[in-house]
């Protein structure tokens, strides 16, 4: 019988200048089955973090050399998502506000309720583990994208180029930093649904049959299904599923007539890279010629004119296109 995979031990970094307090807290954490690292002050913590990161940091507020507030700030500068729990005997609201400002994720009052301590630490360990699993999944998906591109030498680097062109376009359209981050990931993953399409169809070195073309047109739906486990799924979905939609309803897979502007930025970048790239069935177009094709798409009501203007402006600003 195949055994279920076991998680590697979780590690808690315990920071307190009082040896008795460290011993008490270590014994309280024993039922969780975690590895506990000890440090007496913030400077010792920073030295330990150079080697590896723990899964949760449990730190006293008042310590010599570096207090818990400064330590929390330093930890968050290294990894903003690493959970930090502050231990304090101060019931002062001002102290808690300073802790929140420093980036603390949780607080425990001293004397510590040991049952509450275990529950709080366990909750943060579970969230950290889930975050790591999701990050692993994102890395796996990006590896799959590259696997798709390896199938066809002509599309190598397509995802990275499209992501770059898309973000340049979105910047011209006034996208926020958060939108740009989501858009970049969505653009990198936009063709992930092609992972299940046979190589000879992807290469496109002969006229596709109707059935083969129907299969190609399903890749946004397949991509949508693949990314569903991602925590960012609601934000990434429009880019994966709708990057082939057109404003006149002639796109696929849903035949939309209202397509978000940033999704159109991805569509324009995708078309631009396909037209300027080398293909077996046609010669590549010069950037100016590719932009003319996109302008014609806008004239036909398939793409917003502002998106085409923004793509051209972004290419010029980043010196990927020469001014005429």
C-alpha positions in Angstrom: 0.0 0.0 0.0 1.3 3.4 -0.9 1.9 5.6 2.1 0.6 9.1 2.3 3.2 11.8 2.0 4.2 13.3 5.3 5.0 17.0 5.8 8.5 18.0 6.8 8.7 19.2 10.4 7.5 22.8 11.0 10.0 25.1 12.6 9.2 27.8 15.2 11.8 30.4 16.1 11.4 31.5 19.7 13.0 34.8 20.7 13.3 35.8 24.4 16.2 37.0 26.5 14.9 35.1 29.6 16.0 31.4 29.6 13.2 30.3 31.9 10.6 31.9 29.6 12.1 30.2 26.6 12.0 26.8 28.4 8.4 27.3 29.4 7.3 28.2 25.9 9.3 25.3 24.3 7.5 22.8 26.6 4.2 24.4 25.7 4.9 23.9 22.0 5.9 20.2 22.4 2.4 18.8 21.6 2.6 20.4 18.2 5.6 18.3 17.2 7.5 21.3 15.9 11.2 22.0 15.9 12.0 25.0 18.0 15.0 27.2 17.5 16.1 29.6 20.3 17.5 33.1 20.1 18.1 35.6 22.9 17.7 38.8 20.9 17.0 40.3 17.5 20.6 40.2 16.3 20.8 36.5 16.9 17.6 36.1 14.9 19.0 38.0 11.9 22.1 35.7 12.0 19.9 32.6 12.0 17.8 33.9 9.1 20.8 34.0 6.9 20.8 30.2 6.8 17.1 29.5 6.5 13.7 30.8 7.4 11.4 29.3 10.1 7.7 28.9 9.6 6.6 31.1 12.5 8.5 33.6 14.7 7.4 34.0 18.4 9.2 36.9 19.9 9.2 38.9 23.2 8.6 42.7 22.8 11.2 44.0 25.3 14.7 42.6 24.7 18.3 44.0 24.8 20.2 44.9 21.6 17.1 44.9 19.4 13.5 44.9 20.6 10.6 43.0 19.2 9.2 45.9 17.1 12.5 46.5 15.3 13.0 42.7 14.8 9.5 42.4 13.3 10.3 45.2 10.8 13.6 43.5 9.9 11.9 40.1 9.5 9.1 41.6 7.3 11.8 43.2 5.1 13.2 39.7 4.4 9.8 37.9 4.0 6.6 39.9 4.3 4.5 36.8 4.7 6.5 35.1 7.5 4.2 35.1 10.5 5.4 37.0 13.6 3.7 36.7 16.9 4.5 39.4 19.5 4.5 38.5 23.3 4.0 41.4 25.5 2.9 42.2 29.1 1.9 45.7 27.9 -1.8 46.2 27.7 -1.3 49.6 26.2 -3.2 50.2 23.0 -0.3 52.3 21.7 2.0 49.4 22.0 -0.3 47.2 19.9 -0.7 49.8 17.3 3.1 50.1 17.0 3.2 46.3 16.6 0.7 46.4 13.9 2.6 49.2 12.1 5.8 47.1 12.4 4.0 44.2 10.6 3.1 41.8 13.5 0.6 39.2 12.6 -0.6 38.4 16.1 -0.3 39.3 19.8 -0.2 37.2 23.0 -0.5 38.8 26.4 1.8 37.8 29.2 1.4 35.8 31.4 0.7 33.5 28.3 -2.2 31.2 28.2 -0.4 28.1 27.0 -3.5 26.5 25.3 -4.1 29.8 23.4 -0.4 29.9 22.5 -0.6 26.4 20.9 -3.8 27.2 19.0 -2.4 30.5 17.7 0.9 29.0 16.6 -0.9 26.0 15.0 -3.1 28.3 13.0 -0.2 30.3 11.7 1.7 27.1 10.8 -1.2 25.9 8.8 -1.5 29.1 6.9 2.2 29.2 6.2 2.1 25.6 4.9 -0.8 26.5 2.6 1.0 29.5 1.3 4.1 27.3 0.5 1.9 24.8 -1.3 0.3 27.6 -3.4 3.7 29.0 -4.2 4.9 25.5 -5.2 1.8 25.3 -7.5 2.6 28.6 -9.1 6.1 27.5 -9.8 4.8 24.3 -11.2 2.4 26.1 -13.5 5.2 28.4 -14.8 7.3 25.3 -15.5 4.3 23.9 -17.4 4.2 27.1 -19.5 7.8 26.7 -20.4 7.1 23.0 -21.2 4.5 24.2 -23.7 6.9 26.6 -25.3 9.6 23.9 -25.6 7.2 21.9 -27.7 7.7 24.5 -30.5 11.0 26.3 -30.9 9.2 29.1 -32.7 7.2 30.1 -29.5 10.1 29.8 -27.1 10.0 32.8 -24.7 6.5 33.8 -25.9 5.0 34.0 -22.4 7.7 36.3 -21.1 7.6 38.6 -24.1 3.8 38.8 -24.0 3.9 39.5 -20.3 6.4 42.3 -20.9 4.4 43.9 -23.7 1.2 43.5 -21.8 2.6 45.3 -18.7 4.0 48.1 -20.8 0.6 48.6 -22.4 -1.2 48.4 -19.0 1.2 51.1 -17.6 0.2 53.4 -20.4 -3.5 52.7 -19.5 -2.9 53.7 -15.9 -2.9 50.3 -14.2 -2.1 50.1 -10.5 0.9 48.2 -9.1 -1.5 45.5 -7.8 -3.1 45.2 -11.2 0.2 45.0 -12.9 1.4 42.2 -10.6 -1.8 40.1 -11.4 -1.6 41.0 -15.1 2.0 39.8 -15.3 1.2 36.4 -13.8 -1.9 36.1 -16.0 0.1 37.0 -19.1 2.8 34.4 -18.2 0.1 31.7 -17.8 -2.2 32.8 -20.7 -1.4 29.7 -22.9 -1.1 27.1 -20.1 -4.1 25.3 -21.5 -2.0 24.3 -24.5 -0.1 21.7 -22.4 -2.6 19.0 -23.5 -2.5 19.9 -27.2 -0.5 17.5 -29.4 2.9 18.9 -30.6 2.1 18.7 -34.3 -1.0 20.9 -33.9 0.9 23.5 -31.9 3.7 23.7 -34.5 1.1 24.6 -37.1 3.4 23.7 -40.0 0.4 22.6 -42.1 -3.2 23.7 -42.5 -5.2 22.6 -39.5 -8.4 20.5 -39.9 -11.7 21.7 -38.4 -11.4 19.3 -35.5 -7.8 20.4 -34.8 -8.8 24.1 -34.9 -11.7 23.3 -32.5 -9.1 21.7 -30.1 -6.9 24.7 -30.3 -9.8 27.0 -29.4 -10.4 25.0 -26.2 -7.0 26.0 -24.6 -8.5 29.0 -22.7 -11.1 26.7 -21.1 -8.4 24.1 -20.2 -6.2 26.8 -18.8 -9.1 28.1 -16.7 -9.5 24.6 -15.2 -5.8 24.2 -14.5 -5.5 27.5 -12.5 -8.5 27.0 -10.3 -6.5 25.8 -7.3 -4.6 29.1 -7.2 -5.5 31.6 -4.5 -5.3 34.3 -7.1 -7.6 32.4 -9.4 -10.5 35.1 -9.4 -8.0 37.7 -10.5 -6.1 35.6 -13.1 -9.1 33.9 -14.7 -10.1 36.8 -17.1 -6.6 36.8 -18.6 -6.4 33.0 -19.0 -10.0 32.4 -20.3 -10.7 35.6 -22.3 -7.4 36.6 -24.0 -8.9 35.5 -27.4 -12.3 37.3 -26.9 -13.1 40.2 -29.2 -15.4 43.2 -28.8 -17.6 42.2 -31.7 -18.4 38.8 -30.2 -16.3 36.9 -32.8 -13.7 35.7 -30.2 -13.6 32.5 -28.2 -14.4 30.6 -26.0 -17.4 32.6 -24.7 -18.2 35.0 -27.5 -18.1 38.1 -25.3 -18.8 41.6 -26.5 -17.6 43.3 -23.3 -14.0 42.5 -22.6 -12.0 44.2 -19.7 -9.5 46.7 -20.9 -6.5 45.0 -19.3 -7.6 41.7 -20.9 -7.6 43.5 -24.2 -4.0 44.7 -23.4 -3.0 41.0 -23.1 -4.9 40.2 -26.4 -3.1 42.9 -28.2 0.3 41.9 -26.9 -0.3 38.3 -27.7 -1.3 39.2 -31.3 1.7 41.5 -31.7 4.2 38.9 -30.5 2.7 36.2 -32.8 2.9 38.5 -35.8 6.4 39.7 -35.2 7.7 36.2 -34.3 9.0 33.6 -36.8 6.6 31.0 -38.0 6.9 28.1 -40.4 3.8 29.0 -42.4 4.6 32.8 -42.9 7.4 35.3 -42.6 7.4 37.6 -39.5 6.1 41.1 -39.8 8.0 44.2 -38.9 6.8 45.9 -35.7 5.2 48.7 -37.7 3.3 46.2 -39.9 2.1 44.3 -36.8 0.8 47.5 -35.3 -1.1 48.2 -38.6 -2.8 44.8 -38.2 -3.9 45.7 -34.7 -5.1 49.1 -35.8 -7.2 47.4 -38.4 -8.6 45.1 -35.7 -9.6 48.3 -33.8 -11.3 49.8 -36.9 -13.3 46.6 -37.3 -14.5 47.0 -33.7 -12.7 43.9 -32.4 -10.2 45.7 -30.1 -10.3 49.1 -28.3 -8.4 51.8 -30.1 -7.0 53.0 -26.8 -5.3 49.6 -26.2 -3.6 49.7 -29.5 -2.4 53.3 -28.8 -1.1 52.2 -25.4 0.8 49.2 -26.8 2.5 51.4 -29.4 3.3 54.0 -26.7 4.7 51.4 -24.4 6.9 49.9 -27.1 8.2 53.4 -27.9 8.8 54.3 -24.3 10.8 51.1 -23.7 12.7 51.4 -27.0 11.3 48.2 -28.4 10.0 50.3 -31.4 11.7 53.1 -33.2 9.8 56.4 -33.6 9.1 57.1 -37.3 
